[in-house]
Amino acid sequence: MEEKENGQGKQASISSDLQNSQTDWFRYSGKKIVKLRKEYRNYVGAIYIPENVISIDKEAFSGCKGLTSITIPDGVKSIGDSAFSDCESLTKIIMPDGVISIGFGAFSQCIHLTNIPIPNSVTRIGDYAFSGCKGLTSVAIPDGVTSIGKSAFEDCTGLSSITIPNSVISIGEAAFKMCSSLSNLKIGSGVTRIGERAFQNCSSLKTITIPKRMRSIGAEAFQGCASLIEVINLSWLRLQITAGSHDNGWVAYYAKEVHIGYSQSQIVNRNGYQFYTCKGIHYLIGCVRPETALTLPSAYHGEPYQIYRAFCGCKGLTRITIPDGVTSIGEAAFWGCENLTSITIPNSVTSIGNAAFEGCSSLTNITMPESVTSIGAGAFRFCTGLTSITISNNVANIDDGAFQFCSCLTSIMIPTSVTSIGNYAFEGCRKLTSITIPDSVTNTGDDVFRDCTGLTSITIGNSVMNIGNSAFKGCSNLTNITMPESVISIGDAAFFNCTSLLSIVIPDGEASIGDDAFYGCDNLLSITIPDSVTRIGRSAFSGCTKRTNIAFKGTKAQWCAISKGRHWDEYLSRSYDDSRFDEYKKIHFTITCADGEIPQNES
């Protein structure tokens, strides 16, 4: 009996007979295993590499989907490229000291591998060595490793903790990219270079210490690390917190502050809640408590606090009570909490930040207290179970995409406090049937009600001046719209493919009708255009194939003076005969002016 040791603790004893029990299962080249023989490639269970083997060739076990564990004997020095790639049932590796090289993609896509005992003898972890090992939760990289290769641990989405030893000098390009659960990262003092995209989209990372010897951080190394609230800089690199700055691989792009010259993190764990204080403001930034239903602390050090990305991606969270004392539900506070069914928002909350509840698909209703004055971009985007919401009467702006793709939302009351509705605010709210935009609103964005296919009528308030590009595009059941005299322009594709629209009255004062504004409104029978219009855009009424009546309030001379874009009154006739080309054909409009009709060919 022999007891193996791999630098990560002692392994179970393996008998020599067992280690050599499968000797004839392999093809060899000298003392190198070239391939697992064809008749054993579908074998389900453990495999033992014979004792006299010194190397495992490239792709030797690649795609052996039944392989559950592998025992590598003393004497093996190298594991070849893709040697065990795509062994999707592999859960255990016994690897001895003596292995020096782990090749390109050696264990890539071993999706059920939970632990990797990397021997102390290894000096380099090869490119893609463990990429896509989604079951990994932690890795101990031994002292002696000097470099971590390109994409070595990319897309290890279960990896939550990693310690990079002082022996490592460089971290390769995309080495830990898309390790979305990585929250605990310690970078050794010997690291001088972090490659491009090395930690890109490590969205759970909250703090990082840049070691003293660091000389370069590659482009986009920390792009997408949106929870990276704290940077401790011990190096000579100058890290600036500048909105939109991509310097030093975005490392400080998301930070609240950069600490220079000391190594103590300001993140405090109190009863399982992680708090961070910056410039006198307290933030709840994380939670490590096991409960699925939570009542948050009423205060931190006796003072109010804000919630910032604290529960981002917490799929197990089902119910949460926010106490008085919380002043803001900040950026991505509950992003992706797809099983959250109930939330209580107190009167102390004044703002709901960008993407605060994005993807909370199990929420069915929300009551917003009167204290709330702002709703951030994408705040409720993809809340696909939300059927109703009450907006505070003190909200001034509904930001871009605030309720985008809330596909079950049947009604919403926009309060008279609102002055602006952002781009995409209600796009894809397919069950909305009617909307009233109050007189307080002066500006509505592009695509604001795009693809609201259940919308049948809309009333636009008397202060709206512009109807944005694609504002009602694809609202295929919209039959009635009331536009006020305040409207002076209709954007490009504003009513594109509103196939149920029967008539439209463009208000006096309107100057411009955008390109494709009413394209494809093939049931439009009546259009009233004021004499204030000076431009009709390209393909503005293209595809309005009914015998539509245009009533122009000005004279024939004024009509002829209007600038009209190409194909404004034509439709594309598609031919299925290969001998003919598609062509535009005139729509049979009747144009009636104040002083008579205009023949079609003179319009």
Summary of the structure (lengths in Angstrom):
residues: 603
radius of gyration: 32.1
end to end distance: 98.4
largest distance: 108.8
contacts: 2146
relative contact order: 0.04
helix: 4%
strand: 27%
